């Protein structure tokens, strides 16, 4: 895998992690958005492991 591609995936994974943390801190977190973000984060993580 290209190093640049892996770096981009890593950055996206970190960004998703931050968005999840931010949403979780809200008084009424959007559960649908959290589920979507977590699913995307898992997809990125799986792609990084290939």
TANORVEN-V162494 format. One record per helix or strand. SS is the DSSP state (A for helix, B for strand). FROM is the first residue (numbers start at 1). TO is the last residue. If there is no record, write none. Layout:
BEGIN
ss->[SS | SS]
from->[FROM | FROM]
to->[TO | TO]
END
This chain:
BEGIN
ss->[A | A]
from->[3 | 31]
to->[25 | 48]
END
